[in-house]
Amino acid sequence: MRLGFALLALLLSLPLSAAQLHLELDGSSRTLDSADLLRMPQAREINIEQDVSYKRPMRYRAVPLATLLQGIKADDHLQAVALDGFAAEMPAAPLLQEGPARAWLAIEDPAAPWPALGNGKPSAGPFYLVWTAPQASGIRPEQWPFQIATIRRLATVEQRFPALLPDPKLPAEGPVRQGFALFQQNCLACHRLNGAGDAQFGPDLNMPHNPTEYFQPGFLRQYIRDPQSLRQWPQARMPGFAESVLSEEELDALLAYLGHMAKRRP
């Protein structure tokens, strides 16, 4: 019995093993582990003044994400897939720029793991996309995916998932089309719509029913702003979207898109 406890204590004291990052960018794939990335000559210590996930200042060992995106052009489209199925759609242009906002891949050192994101939750590792000076380029919270396992180049959302498209007769600058862009930025990472999308994290937002059909308008706005104020349970994972992230005008446009898509089921 004592030997068993000693072995368990030894296992718990050992550092975590190196994690692997899969890159699928140019028709082939390559894998880098955390030890490789931590040793890269471009790796450095960076300070994040207000970390989106930890809600406080953080310090990371990180590499500029652009150094890993070999062969990627500004008009390419990327996707970061997390261990839990979160799939963040990412235009390549902001990820490649050197400033003012700059994208970094933070690497969790197995010998010095990051803190948990909350009680009973894992850390943001093994790989986390963070930004320095994010406000300079209007970087949104959904552009900070954590627990990344894979980064891949894909066709655009419009090309991959035509079931998400609003009526082509609508004006390009109208609220529904603006709402479609906001849906891609803020919702598609967790949700599908009409069965379309790569995320496996949250429910489909149009099948079998659209939230604009079963929520009263005021309660739907409240739910998007602060989900826990309307439906409170310990396992809830949907974040709230404050006005600093999604303005009232943008929320109007997002709801216009959802309401429009309620009439465009397959």
C-alpha positions in Angstrom: 0.0 0.0 0.0 2.8 2.4 1.0 4.6 1.5 -2.3 1.4 2.4 -4.2 1.1 5.8 -2.6 4.7 6.5 -3.2 4.4 5.7 -6.9 1.3 7.9 -7.2 3.1 10.8 -5.4 6.0 10.4 -7.8 3.7 10.4 -10.9 1.9 13.5 -9.6 5.2 15.3 -9.1 6.5 14.7 -12.6 6.2 17.5 -15.1 3.6 17.3 -17.9 4.8 15.8 -21.2 5.4 18.0 -24.2 2.3 18.9 -26.1 2.1 18.8 -29.9 0.9 21.5 -32.3 -0.3 20.4 -35.7 0.1 22.8 -38.6 -1.8 22.1 -41.9 -1.0 25.0 -44.0 0.4 24.1 -47.5 -1.2 20.8 -48.5 1.0 18.9 -46.1 1.2 18.8 -42.3 3.9 19.1 -39.8 4.0 18.8 -36.0 5.9 20.8 -33.5 6.0 20.0 -29.8 6.2 22.5 -27.0 9.9 21.8 -26.4 10.7 22.6 -30.0 8.7 25.9 -29.8 10.2 27.0 -26.5 13.7 26.6 -28.0 13.0 28.6 -31.2 15.3 31.6 -31.6 12.2 33.8 -32.0 10.8 32.8 -28.7 10.7 35.5 -26.0 9.0 36.6 -22.9 6.0 38.8 -23.5 3.6 40.7 -21.1 -0.1 40.8 -21.8 -1.6 43.8 -19.9 -5.2 42.4 -19.8 -5.4 38.7 -20.7 -8.9 37.8 -22.2 -9.0 34.4 -20.7 -7.4 35.0 -17.3 -8.9 38.5 -16.8 -5.6 39.8 -15.5 -2.1 40.6 -16.6 -0.1 37.6 -17.7 3.4 36.8 -18.8 4.2 34.1 -21.4 7.0 32.5 -23.3 5.8 33.0 -26.9 6.8 33.1 -30.6 5.3 35.5 -33.2 2.6 33.5 -34.8 3.7 34.7 -38.3 6.9 32.8 -37.9 4.9 29.5 -38.0 2.7 30.5 -40.9 5.1 29.7 -43.7 3.6 30.1 -47.2 0.5 31.9 -45.8 -0.6 35.1 -47.6 -2.7 37.9 -46.2 -5.8 36.9 -48.1 -5.7 33.3 -46.9 -8.1 32.0 -44.3 -7.0 30.0 -41.2 -8.8 28.0 -38.5 -7.5 27.3 -35.0 -9.0 24.1 -33.5 -8.9 23.6 -29.8 -8.8 20.4 -27.8 -12.5 20.8 -26.8 -13.8 21.3 -30.4 -13.8 25.2 -30.3 -12.9 26.2 -33.9 -11.9 29.8 -34.4 -12.1 31.2 -37.9 -9.2 33.6 -38.6 -8.4 35.8 -41.6 -4.7 35.6 -42.1 -3.9 39.3 -42.5 -4.1 40.3 -38.8 -2.0 37.3 -37.8 0.8 38.2 -40.2 1.2 41.8 -39.3 4.1 43.0 -37.1 2.1 45.8 -35.5 0.6 47.7 -33.9 -1.5 44.7 -32.7 0.6 41.5 -33.0 -0.4 37.9 -32.7 1.7 35.5 -30.6 1.5 31.8 -29.9 2.0 31.4 -26.2 3.6 28.0 -25.2 2.9 26.4 -21.9 6.1 25.0 -20.5 5.4 21.4 -19.1 7.8 22.1 -16.3 6.0 25.3 -15.3 2.3 24.9 -16.2 0.0 27.9 -16.3 -2.8 28.4 -13.7 -6.2 26.8 -14.2 -8.9 29.0 -15.9 -11.2 28.3 -13.0 -12.2 25.7 -10.4 -12.2 22.3 -12.0 -11.0 23.7 -15.3 -7.7 23.2 -17.2 -5.2 25.9 -18.1 -5.3 27.9 -21.4 -2.5 25.6 -22.6 -0.8 23.9 -24.2 -0.9 26.7 -26.9 -2.8 30.0 -26.7 -3.1 32.7 -29.3 -2.5 36.1 -27.5 -2.1 39.6 -28.7 0.0 42.6 -27.8 -1.7 46.0 -28.3 -5.0 44.3 -29.3 -7.0 47.4 -29.1 -4.9 49.0 -31.8 -6.5 46.7 -34.4 -9.9 46.1 -32.8 -9.1 42.5 -31.9 -12.1 40.7 -30.4 -12.1 38.2 -27.5 -13.0 35.4 -29.9 -9.7 36.0 -31.6 -7.9 34.7 -28.5 -8.4 30.9 -28.9 -6.8 28.8 -26.2 -6.0 25.1 -25.8 -5.1 25.1 -29.5 -4.2 21.7 -31.0 -4.3 22.5 -34.7 -3.9 25.5 -37.0 -4.9 24.9 -40.6 -5.5 26.8 -43.8 -9.0 26.4 -45.3 -11.3 28.0 -47.8 -13.3 30.9 -46.5 -16.5 30.3 -44.5 -18.6 31.4 -47.4 -17.0 28.8 -49.7 -17.1 26.0 -47.2 -20.6 26.5 -45.8 -23.1 28.0 -48.3 -25.9 27.1 -45.9 -24.8 30.0 -43.7 -25.2 32.6 -46.5 -28.1 35.1 -46.3 -30.2 35.8 -49.3 -27.9 37.1 -52.1 -30.4 39.7 -53.1 -29.8 41.6 -49.9 -27.7 44.7 -50.1 -24.0 44.2 -49.3 -23.9 47.0 -46.7 -27.2 46.0 -45.1 -27.6 44.9 -41.4 -28.1 41.2 -42.3 -24.8 41.0 -44.1 -23.1 42.9 -41.4 -24.7 40.4 -38.9 -23.3 37.5 -41.0 -19.8 38.9 -40.6 -20.3 39.3 -36.8 -21.7 35.8 -36.6 -18.5 34.4 -38.1 -16.4 36.4 -35.7 -18.3 35.8 -32.5 -20.5 32.7 -32.8 -19.2 30.3 -35.4 -16.3 29.3 -33.1 -18.8 27.4 -30.9 -22.0 27.1 -32.9 -23.2 25.7 -36.2 -26.1 27.0 -38.1 -28.2 24.9 -40.6 -25.9 22.1 -39.7 -23.0 24.1 -41.2 -19.8 24.8 -39.4 -16.8 23.0 -37.9 -17.4 23.7 -34.2 -18.7 20.9 -31.9 -19.0 23.0 -28.8 -22.4 24.6 -28.7 -25.8 23.9 -30.2 -27.0 24.6 -33.8 -28.5 28.1 -33.8 -31.2 27.4 -36.5 -32.1 23.7 -36.3 -34.5 22.6 -35.1 -35.3 26.2 -34.0 -33.7 29.6 -34.1 -33.3 31.5 -30.8 -35.2 34.5 -32.3 -38.2 32.2 -32.4 -38.3 31.0 -28.8 -36.7 34.0 -26.9 -38.6 37.2 -26.3 -36.4 39.9 -27.9 -35.4 41.6 -24.7 -34.5 38.3 -23.0 -32.4 37.2 -26.1 -30.4 40.4 -25.9 -30.0 39.9 -22.2 -28.8 36.3 -22.8 -26.2 37.4 -25.3 -25.0 40.1 -23.0 -24.8 38.0 -19.8 -26.0 34.4 -20.2 -25.7 33.7 -16.4 -28.1 36.5 -15.7 -30.9 34.5 -17.5 -29.9 30.8 -17.2 -27.5 30.1 -14.3 -25.8 26.8 -13.9 -22.2 25.8 -12.9 -21.3 24.1 -16.2 -22.3 27.1 -18.4 -19.6 27.9 -20.8 -21.0 30.6 -23.1 -19.3 34.0 -22.5 -21.1 37.2 -22.3 -20.7 39.9 -25.0 -20.4 43.3 -23.3 -20.9 46.5 -25.3 -17.2 47.0 -25.5 -17.0 43.8 -27.5 -20.3 43.9 -29.4 -22.0 47.4 -29.6 -25.7 47.8 -29.6 -25.7 48.5 -33.3 -23.6 45.3 -33.9 -26.0 43.3 -31.7 -28.9 44.7 -33.8 -27.2 43.4 -36.9 -26.4 40.0 -35.4 -30.0 39.5 -34.4 -31.1 40.7 -37.9 -29.0 37.9 -39.4 -30.3 35.3 -37.0 -33.9 36.3 -37.7 -33.3 36.3 -41.4 -31.8 32.8 -41.3 -34.8 31.5 -39.4 -36.6 31.7 -42.8 -33.7 29.9 -44.6 -33.5 26.4 -43.2 -32.5 23.6 -45.6 
